[in-house]
Amino acid sequence: MPAVPLWALGRHVTAIGIQTFSAGPDGTLTAGSLDVSMLTIIDEIEIDEDGGAQNVPPLTSNHESMILVRKNDTYTLTQILRPNTGQNTLAAAYYDTSGSGATLARCDYAKITIARAGKQFIDYFLMADYTESIRQGKNVGRMVLMQADSSGDATIGYTNA
């Protein structure tokens, strides 16, 4: 079972925000038009931490020696959709077309900020999926966010040139 930081579990989240970004040809992220707090409308934060291990034993041993070769955090945010407000933050983020670049493509990345119990988590994610449904009597929007290799410096670890 993955080790989820205790501050990220349970209730009493004091801040949660989403800011959209688009990636340029060199992988540099440029902020989109959406940068909002979701504190009053978030229903659920689901964290799935997956570590990829590989067996790398020394030549002198016949025992396995597992080492961590990658880490993948996947977050699923669930937003309560309120009637007659026009407020659908996750959909607005997923379909944000204010990104820069030659084609003004939609913003594919988001910076997520979550604070709870005096601790803060900030990282960059690929906005992988967005769905809407009725869940437990509520209309909700759900976004799946997959970790992007930004190294915390707003540059995605790839080049699309």
Buried (B, 14 or more C-beta within 10 A) or exposed (E): EEEEEEBBEEEEBEEBBBBBBBBBEEBBBBBBEBBBEBEEBBBEBEBEBEEEEEEEEEEEEEEEEEEEEEEEBBBBBBBBBEEEEEBBBBBBBBBBEBBBEEEEEBBBBBBBBBBBBEEEBEBBBBBBEBEBEEEEEEBBBBBBBBBBEBEEEBBBEEEEE
